[in-house]
Amino acid sequence: MNDYESDIIGAYVELEAPWRGYRSAIVIEDYGYQLLVRVSSGAEITVYRDEVCFL
């Protein structure tokens, strides 16, 4: 976990490449170069910032 606040936590994103058929996600943690997102199925995955499009 990071010691700083991130403005993108809670932001809705779309995955550039679907993960198991899911594209919609919400950012739940900001790791700097990577983000922890929760896809619409409820699964949490780590992706690089350039793998998502902010909505």
C-alpha positions as CSV (number, residue, x, y, z in Angstrom):
1,M,0.0,0.0,0.0
2,N,1.3,3.5,-0.8
3,D,1.5,6.4,1.7
4,Y,0.1,9.0,-0.7
5,E,-3.4,9.7,-1.9
6,S,-4.3,9.0,-5.5
7,D,-7.0,10.9,-7.5
8,I,-7.7,7.9,-9.6
9,I,-8.9,5.5,-6.9
10,G,-12.6,4.9,-7.6
11,A,-12.2,5.8,-11.3
12,Y,-14.0,3.7,-13.8
13,V,-11.8,2.2,-16.5
14,E,-12.1,0.0,-19.5
15,L,-9.5,-2.7,-20.1
16,E,-7.7,-2.5,-23.5
17,A,-7.7,-6.3,-23.7
18,P,-10.6,-8.1,-22.1
19,W,-9.8,-10.2,-19.0
20,R,-11.8,-13.5,-19.2
21,G,-14.4,-11.6,-21.2
22,Y,-14.7,-8.6,-18.8
23,R,-13.7,-5.1,-19.9
24,S,-15.3,-2.8,-17.3
25,A,-13.4,-2.2,-14.0
26,I,-12.9,0.3,-11.2
27,V,-9.6,1.3,-9.7
28,I,-9.2,0.2,-6.1
29,E,-5.4,0.8,-5.5
30,D,-2.7,2.8,-7.2
31,Y,0.8,1.2,-7.2
32,G,2.5,3.8,-9.4
33,Y,3.1,2.0,-12.7
34,Q,0.5,-0.5,-11.9
35,L,-3.1,-0.4,-10.8
36,L,-5.2,-2.9,-8.8
37,V,-8.7,-2.9,-10.5
38,R,-11.9,-4.8,-9.7
39,V,-13.6,-6.1,-12.9
40,S,-17.3,-6.3,-13.1
41,S,-17.2,-10.0,-12.0
42,G,-15.7,-9.0,-8.6
43,A,-12.2,-10.3,-9.4
44,E,-9.3,-8.1,-8.5
45,I,-6.4,-8.0,-11.0
46,T,-3.2,-5.9,-11.4
47,V,-2.7,-4.1,-14.7
48,Y,-0.3,-1.5,-16.1
49,R,-1.6,2.0,-16.5
50,D,-1.2,1.8,-20.3
51,E,-3.5,-1.3,-20.4
52,V,-6.6,0.7,-19.3
53,C,-8.6,3.6,-20.7
54,F,-10.1,6.0,-18.1
55,L,-13.8,6.7,-18.7
